[in-house]
Amino acid sequence: MAFLFYGESHQGKNMVIHISHELQREIAEQLEATYPNEGGGFLLGQGAADQMQIVDIVQVDNVFAEAEQHHRYAMRPQDWMRLEDLADERGLSLVGYYHSHPDSSAVPSEYDREHALPNFVYIITAVMMARANDMRAWQLRADRSAFAELALENHLQPQRRGADSAQDA
Ligand SMILES: [Zn+2]
């Protein structure tokens, strides 16, 4: 039943998210298949206050009957329990949610901010013309005013030539 609560221990210091190339491809393939609709699912992982390893995903259409997919943000307690049991069985925790932004950037929307859980990791994937081309990780700030971006090694972006490309601010 335990959620992991990171917020108190890393104020001012953002978590680093580790996720394998293979898992990123799995997410990308799902979200490309659901394009032009939004797709999503849950992140199972393990970690400490400043490092998080995403170990597996649970696609939303595997969790809910199709008619219930609109519950993805407003889940019933039994849905949470089912997901947490699934994670517990594997020695993992339910740590976050991923979804696509079809033909939009991998930046949280106002809707995302209003519906976010404070200690969840949010991985957002931009899907442009049916191709996943950017993946970024976010976490809601404690005061809910905005998201903080988390470090995530993004394997979806093509290799940049040269080392002179602009650093993210
Ligand atoms: Zn969104």
Residues whose N, C-alpha, C, O or C-beta is under 5 A from the ligand:
A	BS01	ZN	S109 D112
